[in-house]
Amino acid sequence: MNNRPTTRSGCEMEVLSTLYSLGWQCQSLDDVFELKKNLPDIILKKKQEVDKWKLNQFSIIDEKIFQINTNRNLKKNVWTRIKSKISLKWIDLKKLLIIKKKDRKIKAINELNVETNQTFQQLASTISGAIGEIKVINELKKLPQEYYVYNDFNYVFYKAFHWRKYDQWVKSVQIDHLILSPYGIFIIETKNYRQRTFDDKMKSKYSPIVQIERASTAIWYIIKKKSNINIIKIRKIIALTHDLITKPYQYVSIVPVSKLSEKILFLSEKKVYSPDLLNRIRGWLEI
């Protein structure tokens, strides 16, 4: 048995050191020859490990790419849904605007119709009232010449006075027909009412009775403020253009237009004003 210690040449040591640095631990050249013999298998195994690692990395990369694409598709779908919702909201908004425009047009048309109807009603009332007053004017032409007729009399007070009976302040007065005569003063209000309207008006706060009493009070106030006449005789008559059922009122006569002149002559009992006083009254009333 050879017990001599193993000696290694410098070349052997260099080979073994190089292999060690590569990760192969060889004790001798025999190990090197064995390694050389098995090197193809080792290289193949290493290659397989590298390929496996590469495949694993490719798999990870593919998964990342898939996630990225998935996120992109998700974002795209979300954006598509958002655009779809925005589009639907815009369509709803346009529909709402169209509906509102239609509603405004309908409202404007309805308001116009109401204004038109009101205008026609006012015109109808004005025309009807004018026709009634023309009838009264023609009827008053039957009176003798000593009756002075003033149609559509208007007077504005410099300072309003208080009408205590109805707790009102009177600033102006309008009378359909004012008549001055030696037999007194006649105030005539013309009403072109039907029966139902007349009944409703007579129950209202500003009924024809209140209107003619207000006019009478105004005439009395004018004359009283400008003279010292003791007797101011004023007759109040409501002339109706239609034959209506009426009840009697104290100090107010209600007659159809066809009997108006007859009623005035009936109330002309005796003379109370001289021609000179009548002229002065006309001056006070500014007519």
C-alpha angles and dihedrals in degrees: 000000000000110000097177115129115255113255122200127205122232091252092053091049091051091052093048092047092049092050090048091054088054091054101261116119110208123174097191147002088269088063088049092053089048090049090049089051092052095037097104090055092046091048091048091049091049090047090050090050091049092047090048090051090047091048089049090050091047089050090052090047091049090051091050091049089049091051091048091050090045091052091046091050090045091051090045091051091047091049090046090052091046091050089047091051091046090050091049091047090050091050090049090048092051090048090049091049090049090049091048091049089050090047090050091048092048090047091049091048091048091048089048090050091050092049090046092050091047090049092049090047091050091047091047090049092046093047091045091049091047091051089050092050092049088054089051092047091052090047093050090054086075091069120100120262093258088073111084110206121201115185122206096007115195130185131176119200120224087221125019117244128213118249101206098190093068097016093242134141112229116208100160142003135212122193124187093214129005120188125192116195140153086257095059141278121307123202115195127190117190119214124188095193133145118225098265094045091047092052091049093047092050089058095049127098092250098041122166087258091057091045095053093043088052091051091047092050091050093053091046091050093051094051094041093052093051102039146028095235110149098198118050105175112196124173120200121209131176111203116205121203090205130052103253136173107250138169123227120265126200113255092357124093120205114197139154116260091248090064098039100103090044090053092049092052090047091055092048095094102154139349116268102164129058120219089254092053090047090055090051091049089052088054093049090050089047094235 
